[in-house]
Amino acid sequence: MQRLLGHVIAVVIFLCLAGIQVQGYGTFGLVTVFVFAIFGYFLKKFDYSFVTFLVAFIVTPMLEMNLRQSVILSGGEIGILLDRPIALAFIVFTVLMVLHLGWSSYRRRMKARYKARTDS
């Protein structure tokens, strides 16, 4: 079964790459596929959630467009984002969550490294 799965994956990859060539994307399309494949490999290696990445990939363009509209309406002043208490609360909450995720990931890595040293 494992051997069959390997052949199926190889055929699917070949058909994807052939489809890129047939569509006329040429070398750029192939390089793009390989860059995203490497990116996906590192996401999997470092145990990042694919769903989280997909949601961020979908939501980011909307966030960018709304941010651009806000800055244009304010006459180019970014300080408008900090005028309202709710906006400031969201920004502070986001920064705190990013710091918390980074800190917990760092602690988890340090615990695993310490455990690996004590086990051997």
N, C-alpha and C positions, 0 to 999 in steps of 0.2 A: 504494500500500500504506500509506504514511504517513497519507494522508487517511482511509482506511478505519479505521486504528487510532485516530485521533482521534475518529471517530464512535462506535466501539465503547466507548472509554473514557467518552465523554459519556453514552452509554446506561447503562453500568454505574453511574456516579455517580448518575444520575437514579433508577435503580431502587433503589439503596441508600438514598437520601434519602426516596423514596416509601415504602419498607419501614419506615423509622423512623417516619414519620407514621402509617402503617397500624397498626403495633404499639401506638400510643398513647403513645409517648414524647414526642411534641410538640416544643416548642422546645428543651427540655433535650437531647433526643437529637440534634437538629440542631447545637446549639452544641457538644456533645461531639464529634461527627464533625469539625466544623471545627477545633476545638482540636487534636485528634489529627492532622488533616491538616497543620496548620501545624507541629506538633511533628515530624511525619515529614519535612516539607520541610526543616526545619533539620537534622535528622539526616542527610539526604542531602546537603545543601549543605556541611556540615562533615565529610563523608565518614566518618560513624560506621557501624559494621557493624549491620545490622538483626538479624542472628542473635544478636549479643551482647546487644542490647537485649531481644530476645525471651526469651533464657535468664534474664536478670536479672529480667524482668517475671514469669517463672514461679517462680523460686527465692526472690525476696524475701518473698512471704507465708509460705513455710515457715520462712525465717530469722527473720522477725519473731515467728512463733508460738513457735519454740523459744527465742528470746531472752526472750520474755515468761514462758514456763514456768520458765526458769532463774532469772529475777529473783523470781518468785513463790515458788519452792521455797527460795530463799536468804533469804526474809523481806524482800525489797525492797533487798537490798544488791548493788550492781552490781560491787563489788570481787571477787565470786566468779568473775567472768570472767577475772580476772588471777591467780587462785590456782594454776592448773595450768600447768606449763611448755608443754605442747602448745598450750593455748589462747592463751597469751601469744605463742608463736611464730607462730601463725596471724594474730594481730592485728598483730604487728610486720611480718610478711610482707605483709599486705594494705596497710598504710600505706606500706611501701616501694614496692610495685607501683604504687599510686596516684600517689605522688610521681614515680616513674620515668616513668610514662605522661604525666603532666603536663609533666615536664621535657623529654622527647623530643618531645612535640608542640610545645612552645614553641621548642625548637631548630630543628625542621623549619620552622616558620613564619618564624623569623628568617633561616634560610638562604634560603628562597624570597624573602623580602623583599629580602635583600641581593643575591641573584642578579637580581631584577627591576630593582634600581637600577643594577647594573653592566652589564646588557644594554642598557639604554636610553641 
